């Protein structure tokens, strides 16, 4: 079992961003020293709920101040980006983190974020599916083209190429049983849970994941990431 930390970069009182970032960097350095596996970075827009509009940028900053910590996005809201541009940014971040990048991707759920970028949350699933395919092609193929409903890409090659081959590990945010099964069938890692998810639902998600892996004939071990909120204190009573 591996343990990591999750950074929302939240500021309840809308405080200075510099303080939020400095505190997050201090936590990352300490996690690195203590032997944690990784740090995972949220993405949010237009709200002090999270001062993290670009987790890939912050991932590079963390990599510069740590030695072995894996650094993941949890998650990049894929429909908010043009996938070709995002593929370039993923490759660049993978190079600048010396191959310590983990790429978590999700559809998003904040309608106001979509509206302010001229997008419709109701289109997020098909947009996600197309964008994910484009990113995989861009990172793994020397040259490719794509024709879809939402995105059209003429024959294109991206530079730089990612350091990790064929690409950094992909993690898909999946909550429903259908999404978990779909993630397994696509061959990607799964992130599930959520900070307030009850343990019963997390266990159910694990069982769906386990059965999907077995049904697909995929060999074990497979990685399954659970996000959970934990209060740490000297005693259980204080926590």
C-alpha positions as CSV (number, residue, x, y, z in Angstrom):
1,X,0.0,0.0,0.0
2,X,1.2,3.5,-0.9
3,X,0.3,6.8,0.8
4,X,0.2,10.2,-0.7
5,X,-1.1,13.7,0.1
6,X,-3.8,15.7,-1.7
7,X,-3.5,19.4,-2.1
8,X,-6.7,21.4,-2.8
9,X,-4.8,24.8,-2.3
10,X,-7.9,26.1,-0.6
11,X,-8.2,29.5,1.1
12,X,-11.4,29.8,3.2
13,X,-10.7,33.5,3.9
14,X,-9.5,34.3,0.4
15,X,-6.1,35.0,1.8
16,X,-2.9,35.7,-0.1
17,X,-2.1,33.2,-2.8
18,X,1.6,33.3,-1.9
19,X,0.9,31.9,1.6
20,X,-1.2,29.1,0.1
21,X,1.5,28.1,-2.3
22,X,4.3,28.4,0.3
23,X,2.4,26.2,2.7
24,X,1.7,23.6,0.0
25,X,5.4,23.5,-0.9
26,X,6.4,23.0,2.7
27,X,3.9,20.1,3.0
28,X,5.3,18.6,-0.2
29,X,8.9,18.8,1.0
30,X,8.0,17.2,4.3
31,X,6.1,14.4,2.5
32,X,9.2,13.8,0.4
33,X,11.4,13.6,3.5
34,X,9.0,11.2,5.3
35,X,8.8,8.8,2.4
36,X,5.4,9.4,1.1
37,X,4.7,8.1,-2.4
38,X,3.3,11.2,-4.0
39,X,1.4,14.4,-3.9
40,X,-1.8,15.0,-5.9
41,X,-2.9,18.4,-7.0
42,X,-6.5,19.6,-7.6
43,X,-7.7,22.0,-10.4
44,X,-10.3,24.6,-9.8
45,X,-11.2,28.0,-11.4
46,X,-12.7,31.3,-10.5
47,X,-13.0,30.5,-6.7
48,X,-10.9,30.5,-3.6
49,X,-12.1,26.9,-3.1
50,X,-8.8,26.1,-4.8
51,X,-6.0,28.4,-5.9
52,X,-5.0,25.9,-8.6
53,X,-6.0,26.8,-12.1
54,X,-3.0,24.9,-13.6
55,X,-1.8,21.9,-11.6
56,X,0.8,21.0,-14.1
57,X,2.6,24.2,-13.5
58,X,2.6,23.7,-9.8
59,X,3.7,20.1,-10.3
60,X,6.9,21.4,-11.9
61,X,7.5,23.8,-9.0
62,X,7.1,20.9,-6.5
63,X,9.5,18.7,-8.5
64,X,12.1,21.4,-8.2
65,X,11.9,21.3,-4.4
66,X,11.7,17.5,-3.9
67,X,13.8,14.5,-4.7
68,X,11.7,11.4,-5.2
69,X,8.0,12.3,-4.7
70,X,5.7,11.4,-7.5
71,X,3.6,14.3,-8.5
72,X,0.1,13.9,-9.9
73,X,-2.9,15.9,-11.0
74,X,-6.2,15.0,-9.3
75,X,-7.5,16.0,-11.7
76,X,-6.9,18.0,-14.8
77,X,-10.5,18.9,-16.0
78,X,-10.0,17.7,-19.5
79,X,-13.0,19.3,-21.3
80,X,-11.7,22.8,-20.3
81,X,-8.6,22.4,-22.5
82,X,-7.9,21.9,-26.1
83,X,-6.4,18.4,-26.0
84,X,-3.6,19.1,-28.4
85,X,-2.3,22.0,-26.3
86,X,-2.7,19.9,-23.1
87,X,-0.7,17.0,-24.6
88,X,2.2,19.5,-25.2
89,X,1.9,20.7,-21.6
90,X,1.9,17.1,-20.2
91,X,5.0,16.3,-22.2
92,X,6.8,19.4,-21.1
93,X,5.8,18.9,-17.4
94,X,7.0,15.3,-17.6
95,X,10.4,16.4,-18.9
96,X,10.7,19.2,-16.3
97,X,9.7,16.8,-13.4
98,X,12.4,14.3,-14.5
99,X,9.7,11.7,-15.3
100,X,7.9,11.9,-11.9
101,X,4.6,13.0,-13.3
102,X,1.3,11.2,-12.9
103,X,-1.6,12.5,-15.0
104,X,-5.0,12.3,-13.4
105,X,-7.8,13.3,-15.8
106,X,-11.5,14.0,-15.1
107,X,-14.7,15.4,-16.7
108,X,-15.3,18.1,-14.1
109,X,-18.5,18.9,-12.2
110,X,-18.5,22.6,-11.6
111,X,-21.1,24.1,-14.0
112,X,-20.0,27.7,-13.4
113,X,-16.4,26.9,-14.5
114,X,-17.7,25.5,-17.8
115,X,-20.0,28.5,-18.3
116,X,-17.3,31.0,-17.8
117,X,-15.2,29.4,-20.5
118,X,-18.1,29.2,-22.9
119,X,-18.6,25.5,-22.5
120,X,-21.6,23.3,-21.5
121,X,-21.2,20.8,-18.7
122,X,-23.7,18.5,-20.4
123,X,-21.2,18.0,-23.2
124,X,-18.4,17.0,-20.8
125,X,-18.6,13.2,-21.3
126,X,-18.3,13.1,-25.1
127,X,-15.7,15.9,-25.0
128,X,-13.7,14.0,-22.5
129,X,-13.8,10.8,-24.6
130,X,-12.5,12.6,-27.7
131,X,-9.9,14.6,-25.8
132,X,-8.5,11.6,-24.1
133,X,-8.1,9.8,-27.4
134,X,-6.3,12.8,-28.9
135,X,-3.9,13.1,-26.0
136,X,-3.0,9.5,-26.1
137,X,-2.4,9.7,-29.9
138,X,-0.3,12.9,-29.5
139,X,1.9,11.4,-26.8
140,X,2.4,7.9,-28.4
141,X,2.4,8.5,-32.2
142,X,5.1,10.2,-34.1
143,X,2.4,11.9,-36.2
144,X,-1.4,11.6,-36.1
145,X,-4.7,13.2,-37.2
146,X,-8.1,13.2,-35.7
147,X,-11.7,14.0,-36.8
148,X,-14.4,14.2,-34.2
149,X,-17.5,16.1,-33.3
150,X,-15.7,18.5,-30.9
151,X,-12.1,18.4,-32.1
152,X,-10.4,18.2,-35.5
153,X,-6.7,17.8,-35.7
154,X,-4.8,17.8,-39.0
155,X,-1.6,15.8,-39.4
156,X,0.4,16.9,-36.3
157,X,3.5,16.0,-34.3
158,X,4.1,17.5,-30.8
159,X,7.4,18.5,-29.3
160,X,8.8,17.8,-26.8
161,X,8.0,14.1,-26.4
162,X,7.3,12.9,-22.8
163,X,10.2,11.5,-20.8
164,X,8.2,8.5,-19.6
165,X,7.4,6.1,-22.4
166,X,5.0,5.6,-23.9
167,X,3.5,8.4,-21.7
168,X,3.2,9.3,-18.0
169,X,0.8,7.0,-16.1
170,X,-2.8,8.0,-16.8
171,X,-5.4,8.0,-13.9
172,X,-9.1,8.6,-14.6
173,X,-11.5,9.9,-12.0
174,X,-14.3,7.4,-11.9
175,X,-17.1,7.3,-9.3
176,X,-20.0,5.3,-10.9
177,X,-19.7,1.5,-11.6
178,X,-20.1,2.2,-15.3
179,X,-17.2,4.7,-15.3
180,X,-14.9,2.4,-13.3
181,X,-15.5,-0.5,-15.7
182,X,-14.9,1.8,-18.7
183,X,-11.6,3.0,-17.2
184,X,-10.4,-0.6,-16.7
185,X,-11.4,-1.6,-20.2
186,X,-9.5,1.3,-21.6
187,X,-6.4,0.2,-19.7
188,X,-6.0,3.2,-17.4
189,X,-5.6,3.5,-13.7
190,X,-8.6,4.5,-11.5
191,X,-9.0,7.3,-8.9
192,X,-12.2,7.1,-6.9
193,X,-13.5,8.0,-3.5
194,X,-13.6,11.7,-2.8
195,X,-12.8,13.4,0.5
196,X,-16.2,12.8,2.0
197,X,-17.1,9.4,0.4
198,X,-18.4,6.9,2.9
199,X,-16.4,3.8,3.4
200,X,-19.2,1.6,2.1
201,X,-19.2,3.3,-1.3
202,X,-15.4,3.1,-1.5
203,X,-15.5,-0.6,-0.8
204,X,-18.2,-1.1,-3.5
205,X,-16.0,0.8,-6.0
206,X,-13.1,-1.5,-5.2
207,X,-15.3,-4.6,-5.8
208,X,-16.4,-3.2,-9.1
209,X,-12.8,-2.5,-10.1
210,X,-11.6,-5.9,-9.0
211,X,-14.3,-7.7,-10.9
212,X,-13.7,-5.5,-14.0
213,X,-10.0,-6.4,-14.0
214,X,-10.7,-10.1,-13.6
215,X,-13.5,-10.0,-16.3
216,X,-11.1,-8.3,-18.7
217,X,-8.4,-10.9,-18.1
218,X,-5.9,-8.3,-17.0
219,X,-3.1,-9.6,-14.8
220,X,-2.5,-8.4,-11.3
221,X,-1.2,-6.3,-9.6
222,X,-3.2,-3.3,-10.7
223,X,-3.2,0.1,-9.0
224,X,-6.4,1.6,-7.5
225,X,-6.2,5.0,-5.8
226,X,-8.7,6.0,-3.1
227,X,-9.0,9.7,-2.1
228,X,-10.0,10.0,1.6
229,X,-10.1,12.8,4.1
230,X,-8.0,12.0,7.2
231,X,-7.6,14.0,10.4
232,X,-4.2,13.5,12.0
233,X,-3.6,14.1,15.7
234,X,-1.8,12.7,18.7
235,X,-5.0,10.7,19.8
236,X,-8.1,9.4,18.1
237,X,-10.2,11.6,20.4
238,X,-8.5,14.8,19.2
239,X,-8.7,13.8,15.6
